[in-house]
Amino acid sequence: MDIFKKCFDYTEVKEAIAQGFYPFFIPLTENEGTEVTYRGHRLIMCGSNNYLGLTTHPKVREAALEAVKRFGTSCTGSRFLNGTLEMHEQLERELAAWVNKPAALVFSTGMQVNLGTISALVGRDDVVILDKDDHASIVDGARLSFGKIERFRHNDMDHLERVLKSIPDSCGSLIVVDGLFSMEGDLAELSELTKVARKYGARLMVDDAHGMGVTGKGHGTAAHFNVTPDIDLIMSTFSKSFASLGGFVAGDEDVISYIKHHARALIFSASIPPANTAAALAALHVMAEEPERIERVNRNADKMREGFRSLGFDTGNSVTPVIPIIIGDDQRTFLFWKRLFQEGVFVNPVISPAVPPGRQLLRTSYMATHTDDQLDHVLEIFANVGKELGII
């Protein structure tokens, strides 16, 4: 049997392209934050994770350029060996202070944070417990570990308790959840999660990739629920509010040191480049200096959520700048995406297995830099296309 047979038999993408319904890997010619260009076609971007609009902020751009001038384009080695700069450690100190933890560790991507952290901590006699809506990077980090994987229904504390009760006292246990769930825009029930974790002696890690810079006055979902001391590990990425590429995990100094010396995703990967490090550091400074951006992104989210609901769209349980438009069918989801794209709105179609069957959706997300005129125009286009397709 040819191992490539599965590749030759994989025809779905070719068929979607032929039918004009392929919505992925769209090569943009321009990206100015709230608007993008595809083959001369101008669209309002409502599918980006650039929540605070910092990718085009002058201070962030200048910091990245200066870092390239000073250090070049790469550190040419791993953090473990020759690839650590003083700037990396400065960023770690400031991130730890931002999330109110003793120490932090910077990785080259957000996915590597979860791969490295979870696989380093969860050993053969341990159990990692995941929310069923957790991000794929959490699932893959758990799979890389030698421990047992358990899952509980989304935000279902009763089910989580039943899972924890079944774990022997001799096993270490780590609960890992998203802080802000990236597909439907709802939050983890951290107030209840911390109580359950404490009751059963489990450690708790929160992936705040989408919550950092957005919730808790920018400090994340742990700060939003006022439970930071009860969260053992907080991670986030730089590719969202931090307008860069990379990620970090923060927690107790001894735990961070252990991860630093055992996470294969850190030790055997080149370190985050100088430009990305400087951009993330500058973005962190802007968050502190311009809190109105955090207020603005949430105001824009409230406006859009209210607008969609008043038009008759199902936005699920969203309470954040991630607002799903739940369609519940693959074909209608792709058709809605295509018509919006043609009318000048860029959103992301999401189908199974990224969401459960019956929850197929258009993932929309909003930035602090969206103007009211842009948002009103988006609502107008959604209303027209939604009526045209019989969705509202």
N, C-alpha and C positions, 0 to 999 in steps of 0.2 A: 504494500500500500504506500503510495506517494504521500509524504507528510504535507505536501503543498496542495493536495486534492481539495481540502477544505477552502483554500484560497480561490481555486479555480471555480468551485461550486458557489462561491459567495457572489451572488448577482444583484442583491437588493440595491446596492449603491448605483450600479449602472442603470438599473431600471428607474430609480428615482430621478437620476440626472436626465435620462431620456424623456421622462414625463414632466420635467421642470419643477420637481418638488424636492430637490435636495437642498436642505437648509444649513449644511455644515461646511466648515473650512472656507468661508466666504472671504476672498482676498480683497481687503479694503485698500483703496489708493490714498485715502486721506482719513485721519482720525483726529478730530479737534475736540474730543470730549463728548459734548452733547450732540454733535452732528458728525456723520461719517459720509464718505463717498465711495460708491461701488460702480465702476464703469460709467462714470459721469452722472450717476443717479444719486441725488442727495437725500439722506435719510436722517430722521431724528433718532438718536441712539437711546433705546429703552431696554437694552439687554446687557449693559456693562456693570461691572462691579467697582467701578471708579466712583464710589459713593460720595466722597467729598470733593470730587473734581480736581484732585491734586496732580494728575499726570501732566497738566499744562501750567501748573503754578510756577511763576518765575523763580521763586526760591528753590523749589525742588529741581527744576531744570538746571539752574546755575550750579547747584551743589553737585549734581551728576557730572556736569561738564568740568568743573574744577577737579573732581576726583580723577577723571580720566587724564587731565593734564598733569596731575601730580604723581599718580600711581600707574598709569597705563590702563589697559583694558581688562587685565586678568591678574589674579594672584598666583596663578600657575602652580597650584598645589592645594592640598587639603588643609583644613583648619588644624588638623592633628600634627602636621609637619611644618611646612614653610608658608602656609596660606593664611595665617592670622595677622591682621593689622591692628594697630592701636584703635583704629576707628571701629573695628568689629566689637572690641571690648567696650568702647564708649557707648555704642548702640545697645549692647546688652545691659549695661548699667542703667541707661535711661529707660529702656523698655521695662526692666524689672521695677523701677520706680513708678512707671506709668500704670502698671497693673498691680502695684502694691505687693510685690513678692520680693524675697531676699536676693534672688539670682535669676538670670536668664541665659539662654544659649541660642545663638543664631545659626540656622541651617541655610542651605542654598535654595531650597524651595519649600513651600508649605507642605507638599506631599511628603517630602523627605522627613519633615518634623514628625509626622504621624508614623511613617514607616520605621524611623529610627527609634523614637521614644517608646512606642508600644512594644516593639519587638525586643528592645533592650530590657524592659522592666518585667515583662510577662514570661516567666520561665515554665519548665515542664510541669511543675506542681501548682501552677497558678491558673486562675480563670479570668478572662476578660469579658465584660458584659457590655453589650452594645444596644443602643436604641435602634429599632429596625429602620428608622429613617436616617441613620448616620451616613456621613459622606463616605464615598468609596475609598478614600485614603485611610480612613479609620479602619474599615473592613480589611483592607490589604495589610495594614500594620498588624492587625490581630492575626491574620493568616500567616504572616512571616514569623510570628512568635511560636514558641513550642508549647504554649498553654492551650487550655480548652476554651472554646468560644461559646458564649451563651448570648441570646438576644431576648429583648422584651419589647412588647408592643409600644408603639410611639407614645411617649409621655404617659404611660400607664404605670402608675406607682404600685398598684396592687400586684400587677404582673411582675414588676421588678422585685418586689418583696418575695414572691413565690420562688423566683429564680435564686435569690440570695439565700433563702432558707434551705435550698437544696445543695448548697455548696458546703463541703466539709470544713470544719474549723481549721484543719491542717493546711488548707489551701489559701494562698494569698489571692485577693480579688481586686480588680481595677475596673471601675465603671467609666466608660468613655462616651460622651455625648456631644453633639453640636450645641453651641450656645444659641445661635440663630440658624435654623434649618434653611438651607440654601435654595430649596425648590419651592417651598410654600410659605416662607417668610414668617413662620411662627417661632416662638422661643421655647427652649427647654424649661421645664418646671424646676428651676434650680432651688427654689426655697424648699420644695418637698424632696428633691433628690438629695440634698445635703443631709436632711434628717434621716432618710432611709439609709444612706451610705454610712452615717455615723452609727446608726442602730446595729448594723451588721459588720462593722469594722472594715468596710471596703474603702479603698481610696477612690477619688473622683477626679477625672481629667475632663476639661471642657475645651473643645475645639471652637475657638471664637474667630474663625477666619472672616466670617461675614458680620459679626457683631462688633468687632473692634473698630472704633472710630464712629460708630453709629449709635450704640446703646450705652447706657450708663454714663452720659455726658462724654462719650468717646472712650471711656475706660473699659467698656465691654459688658457682657451680660451678667457677670459676677457682680460688678459694681451696680448694675441696674437693679438686681435683686438684693443688694447689700449683703452678700454672702461670701465675699472674697476670702476671708480667713478660713472658710470651710471648704474651699476648692483647693485641692492639692496641687494640680497642675493646670496652667492656662496656656494654650497655644494660639497662635494666630499666624496669618500669612501677610506678606508685604504686597501681594498682587491685587489687593482690594483698596482699602482706605489709605494704605501707605504708598500707593502709586509706584511700586517698584516690583522686584521679584525676590523671593526668599521667604523666610519664616522664622519663628522663634518659639521656644517653650520656656515657661517661667515657673519657679517653685522654690522649694527648700534648697539651700546651698548644697547639702550632701547629695540630694536626689539629682540635682542638675549636674554635679560633678560625676556621678555614676553614669548618667546618660552620656555625658561628654566623652567618657572613656570606654563606652560599650556600644554606642549607636553606630552600627556599620554604615548607615546612610549618611552619617556625618564624617566618619573617619576615612571612608573610601570614596569620597566625592570631593571635587574641587570646591573651594570656598566661594562664597558669594562675592562677585566682582566689586571693585571699589565704587563704580558708578551706582550700582544698586544699593550698596551699603549707605552711601552718602545721600541718595534719594530718600531712602526709608528714614534716615535720621532727620533730614530736613522736613519730611512730611510729619514726623512726630512733633517737631517744633511748631509747625503751622497749626496742627491740631490744638496745641496748647495756647497759641497766640491768637487763633481765630475761631473761638468756640461757636461763633454765629454760623459757621459752616455745618456743624453738627445739628444745630437747631433748624437750619434751612432744609437739610436733607430730610429730616423727619416731618417738617411742615409740608414739603412737597409730597412725601409719601401719604400723609393724611389727606391731602387734596385729591390725589389720584385714587386712593382707596375709596373715598366717599364718592368720587365721580363715577368710578366703575360700578359700584354697588347701586347708585341711583339709576344707572342705565340698565340694570338688571343682570350684570355679570356676576358669576360666582367667584369670589376672591378668597375662599377658604377661611383659614384662621389667621391670615396675615396681620401682623401688627408692626411691620417694619418696612423699610424701603424695597424689600423684595415682595412683589405682589403678583400672585399667580392668577391667571384667568383660566379656570378649570373648564375643559371641554369634554373630556371623558371618552374620546374616540380618536384613534390614530389619524384616520383620513381627514376628519374635520379639523383636527389640530394643524396638520400640514397645509390644508387649504386656507385656513384662517391666516396662518403665518405668511403664505405666499401673497395673499391679497393685501395684507398690511405692508409687506415689503414693497409691493408694487405701488402702493399709495404713499410710501415715504416714511414708514415706521419700522425700525429694526428691533425685533424681539426674538426670544429663543424658544423654539418648540421642544417640549420634553415629553417623551413617551416611555413606556416600560422598556427596560427594567429600572430606569432612573426614578420612576414613580410607579406606584401600584396600578394594575389594570383598573380602568374606570376613573383614574385621576390624571389622565393625560391633560397637559396644560400648556399655555403660553407663559413662560417665565418673563415677567417684566421687572425692571429695577430702575431706581431713580437716583439722581445726583443732586448735590447741593447747587450745582451750576445750571440746572435746567431752569429756564425762564417760565413765567406763568403763560406767556403766549405759546411757547412750545408745548407745554402740558395741555393747554386748552385745545390746541390743534390735534394732539394725540388722542384726546378723548373724542373729539369730533370724528376722526378717522375710525376709531374703534366702534363708535356708534353706527356709522354708515355701513361698515363692513359687517358688523355683527347682525344688523338687520338684513342686509343682503343675503347672508348665509343662513338666516333663521336661527341664530344662536341666542339672540335676544328678541 
